[in-house]
Each structure stands twice: as C-alpha cells, then as structure tokens.
Amino acid sequence: MFRFSILLVALLLSAGCQSGPDTLPEHYQQQTITPQYLQEKLLSQQGRVKDLRAFIKTVVTTPRRDQSFRQIILLKGDDRLRLDTLAPFNQPVSIFILKGETSRLFDLKNHRMYQGLEVWNMMHEILGTVIDFGEYVPVFYGDIPRLQHMKWAKAELNEDKTHYILTGHERARRVTLRIRLNVETLLPETMQKWVGPQPLYTVIWDDYKDINGTQFPHHITVTRSAQKDQLTLIYSDPVINKGVSEETFSPKLPGLKSQDPLPNS
C-alpha cells in the first residue's frame, strides 16, 4: 500500500509553485494516500458528462497513410456515437453511427448505407485500419472504461513527483490498467490497457479546460501498438450535458440503398 507524508509533498510542490496552505488541493490535507482514495476520486469524476456534441479534428495515422478529417461528434451514454464527416463547406459527406452493438455507415454522396461487416470493410478501405468505437466511447468523454470493476493493487509517485501511477486488475477479463494522474488535479492524463500480457492500447488525455464546472480534455489520443495506428481527436467548443436526442442515432435518410433490411435496434 502506498503512503506518504502530506508535509513532504507540500514542501516539494511549494518549491515549484510557491502556493500557500490556503491554495493547496484538498487531497494534500490527507495524512495518507491509498489506491482506494485515488479510485474514489476518479469515480467522483467519472460519468459527469452524460452527452456531448462538438466539432472535432480527427487525425488517423496508420502504416498505410495519415489522414485528417473535420467532423461533428455526438455522444450519449456509453454506447451511442455519431460521427458526421464534413466537406470543406461543412456539408456532411458520410455519417457513422454506433448504437449499442449496431454500426452503420451512411455514404451520402453515393446514397448507400453499409451495416455489419460492410462497415468494417469500408472503414479498412478508407482509413487503412478498423476501429471498434464501442471500446472508446467512454474514453472520448475523458472517462475510464469499467473503472468500477477494477481492483487496485498499488499506487506510487513517479520519480519527479508530478504523477500518481495507479495499477489495477479485472481478473475475470484478464485486464490490467495503469493510470497516470496529475498530482495536483488528480485528473487522469494517460491510461494503458493490457489483456493478459498483450498491450491493447494507450490513451492520452490532454488540454483540460473547464466547461460549466467540469474539467474536459480537448485533446485525446489513442495509440494501438499491435495495429501500429493512432487516433487523435481535437475538440472545438464542446457542448456537454445539454441533451442529445435518441433520434440522432436513428436518422431517416431517404434514397439510401442497402442490400439487406435495416435491423431493429
């Protein structure tokens, strides 16, 4: 178990920022810092954003090519995602929708709708990789997937005492997470995820800004070592918790062709 003196931390940080006792973060007043305390702080931040809409710049880097898109992102809950890809004059040219376990891609230029495996085939053709967006919806909010299911083994300060490093496991799924939290704000800045010994992906949350009392990361990067790809989202003026209708994820777009009937969802 990780313990340290609040006096030591206060002295170390005061040398750099010259903050007085009345400006110290609340957790500096704790006599000990444990993994459970850090988890409670993370859980208190988790789920503050219920829905979101924003313009984003999306950068996809793969061994085949690097691409940049201007998009509109809409999120609701932990299983609703819509990405509208825009032409130079902000006209949508395609719409990707994740609703639960159902994915659809609407090609507005060619009046086609893709679903199921067709979506993944088109994604690989366009991007040079396939991204299971269902894994990353919480990440795009700044949340940690399945945080409440983790059992935390240890926490420690890094060498320069700027971050807490929190390591935990979800043994039923053989998942390991390692999270780096800013020592002053306790906001997560990086997360690494493994399944068994295999590294799955790394997330970097950066450029936190206050939105109506919620600290929201405006720059999010997901890197997958096995696929050798990287996805970066850069937010512009995100709007959170103002409501995104369910109809947003079931658009009625006349004239689209599909080989198969649209499944109920």
N, C-alpha and C positions, 0 to 999 in steps of 0.2 A: 504494500500500500504506500502511496506517495504522500509524504508530509513535508512541510517546510514552514519556517517561521515567517510570519507576516512582516516582522520587523526587517528581516533580511531583504525581502522583495521590495519593500518600501524604500529602503536605502539604495538598492540597485537602480530602481527606476527614477528616484528623485534626482540622482546624479545626472540623468539624461534630460529629464523634462522639468525639473525644479517645481514639481507640484507640491502644494501644501497638503496637510492632512484632510482639509475640508474638500479637496478635489479628488481624493483617491476613489477609485471604483469600489463598489460595495463589497466585492469578494476579497479585497485586500484586508478587510477587517476580520476575516475568518482566521481562527487560530490554526486550522489545518485545512488543506485542500485535498479531497479524495476523488477517485474516479466517479463515485456516486454523486458527489456535489456537482462535478462538471456535467454529468449526464442530466441532472435536474435542470441546470442552466440551459443546456441545449434543448431539452424538451419544452422549456418555457418559451423558447424562441420558435420552436417547430410549429408549423401549421398556422402561423399568423396570417399568411397570405392564402386566402380562400380562392381567389380568382385573379386573373391578370390579363391585361391587353397592352400591347406596346408595338412600336416599330423596332425592328432589330436589324442589325447587320450580321449575317451568318457567314462564317468562313469555314469551309470544309477542305481539309488538307489530307491527301491520300498519296500513296506512291505513284499513282497514275497522273494526278493533276491537282492543282489548287484552284478552288473556286470561291467566289464571293457572291452572295445574294442579298437583296433588300427584301425584307419580309415583314408581314404582320403576324405576331404570335398572340394566340388567345389560349388561356389555360383555365380549367375549372376542376377543383378537386384534385385527386391524384391519378385520374385515368382519362382525362379529357384534354386533348391538344388539337389545335388547328394552326396550320402554317399556310398563309397566303403568300406566294411568291409574286413579286411585283415587277412589271416592266418599267422602263425609265420614267414614264409619266404616271407611275403609281397605279396603273391598271393591272389587276390580278391576271396572271397567265396560268397559274396552277394553284390547286388547293389540296393540301394533305390534311387528313382528319384521322385522329385516333380517338375512338370512343369505346372504352372498355377494352376488349380483345379484338375489336374490329378495326381494320385500317382500310382507308380509301384514298385514292389519288384521283383528282379531277383535272384532266388536261383541257383547259378552257379553249385553247387555240384550236385544237383538233376535235373538240366535242366528244371526248372519250372519258370514260370512268373506268378505273382499274381497282381491283379488290383482291384480297387474299394474296396468293403467291405472285400475282401480276404486279402488285405494289412493290414487292421486294425486287423483282426483276427490273422494273423501271427505275427503282432507286439505284440499283447497281449500275445500270446503264448510264444514268445521269451523273451520279456522284462518284462512281468508282468504288463504292462500298455500300454496305447495308447496315442501317442503324435501327435497333429496336428501341423506338422512342418511349415505349411503355416503361422501360427501366429508368428513364431520365426525367420524367415529368416532375417529381419532387425536387430533383437537382436544379431544374430551371427556376424553381421558386427560391432556391437557396436552402432547401431542406435536405436532410439525410435520410435516404430510403430505409424503412424498417428500423429506425432508431430505437423504438420502444422495445424491440425484441432482442437487443444486444445485451450481452453480459460483459462487463468491463473488467479486464484483467489487471491493467496497470495504467498509471499516468506518470508523466515526468516532464521536467523542464528541459528544453533544448539547451545547447551549450551557451548560446548568447542570451538566454533567458528572455526571449521575445515570444515564445510559444509554449503552450502545453501540448504534449503529444499523448493522445488517448487511444488505447488499443483495446478492441473488444471482439467478441465472437458470437455468432449464432450457430451453435454446433449442429442443430438439426439440418441446416442448409450448408454446413461446412464453409460458412462465410466468415472472413476476418475483415475488420475495418480498422484503419489507422487515420485518426483525425488530428489535424493541427489547428489549435485555437489561438487566436491573438490573446496575449497575456493581459492586455488592458481591457479589451472589449468583450472577450470570450466568444467572439464571432468565429465560426469555422472558416478557415482560409484554404485548406486543402483536405481532401479525403482520398485514401487509397483503398481499393476493394480487391480482395482475393477470394477465389473459390478453391478450397484446398490449397495446394502450393502454387496455383496458377494465378498470376495477376490479371485482373479483369479490366479495370480502368482506374484512372486518376482524375479527380475534379479539382479545379482551382476556382475559388470564388474571390472576386477582386472588385475594387472600386465601389465599396459600400457607400450608399447615400441614404439619408433619412427621407422616408415617404410617409407622411402622416404618423410619425412616431415609430415606424418600422424601418429597421436597417435592411436595405435590399441591395444585393450585389448586382452591379450594372455590367459586369464583365465576367462571363462564365466560360471555362474551357474544360472539355472532356477529352482525355487522351487515352487511346486503347493501344497497348503495346503489341498485342498479338496481331491486330489488324493493321498496325502501323499507320493509324489515321488519327485525326484530331478535329473536333468540332468546337467552334468558338461562337458564342452569342454575345453581341454588344447591344445593350438596351438603350433606347432613346425615350425619355419621358414616360416610363411605365406607369400605368394606372392600375392600382390594386384595390381589391375588395369593393368595387363599385357595381359588381354584378355582371355576369356573362350568361346569356340565356342558353337554355338547353338546345334551342333551335339552331344555335350557331354551329352545332356539331351534327346537324341533320339538315343540311341545306337542300332546298328544292331548286335544282338547276335543270331547266327543260332542254331537251335536244341532245342530251348526252347518250352515247351508245355504250352498251356493255354486253358481253357475251352471255352473262348469267344474270338472273334476277338478283336484285339487291336484298341481302339477308336482313331479317328483322334484328333490331338491337335496341 
